[in-house]
Structures are given as C-alpha cells and as structure tokens.
Amino acid sequence: MAHTLTRRAVLTAAAGLAGVGLVGGLAARQLAGPRPGPAPALPDAPPGDERLIRIASAARGREVDFWTAVPDGYGDGRGLPVCLVLHGASATPRDYGRFGLARGASLDT
C-alpha cells in the first residue's frame, strides 16, 4: 500500500522544520553572547611568545588559524608539555590572546 504525501503534510513538516531552526538559531545566539559578571583576572606574569599563524588544512580544503603560546623565559617551547585548546562557537584562535593564555604562571610550581 503506497502512502501519498498530502500538501498539508508537506506544509506542516516545513513549518515544523522552520520553527526548530528558528528556536535553535535564537538559542545559539543567546549562548554566544557575553556572560554577565566580572571578567576573569589575568595571571600576574609577563606574557610569553604568542603567535597566530595560518596553516593549510587538506581535510578542510582551506587555511585555518593556529595559535601558539610559550610561557615567558622558555624560548621556543621545545620540550615543554603541550596543552591543546579547542574552541567552540563563541571564540576562535584569533581570540586566545585576550584570554591571557600566554601569561602562564611559572612552570616550576
């Protein structure tokens, strides 16, 4: 037994999808906005070497931003442990400098 789609069913489904898209977009916009409250305090340490570079990504078929930071006094950072920071919808690698990530406290503590 074949089911035929009625015009009403197609229009109802389209309206439902549009409503879900609208609600999802509004929620994403709300979550991406600035959070209330005081800004986080930056560590009282001198900034180290920070770099924002672009690297070709074969998987994405374009260049992507890549941010690196080395604590002050540690040269190029060779031999140091690596901390990988993944961004979400509210920040990109271009934003990392303002987070104070290069102002890491001494690695001896």
Sequence and secondary structure as in RCSB ss.txt:
>XXXX:A:sequence
MAHTLTRRAVLTAAAGLAGVGLVGGLAARQLAGPRPGPAPALPDAPPGDERLIRIASAARGREVDFWTAVPDGYG
DGRGLPVCLVLHGASATPRDYGRFGLARGASLDT
>XXXX:A:secstr
      HHHHHHHHHHHHHHHHHHHHHHHHHHS  SS      SS   EEEEEEEEETTTTEEEEEEEEE TTST
T TTS        TT  GGGGGGGTTT    TT 
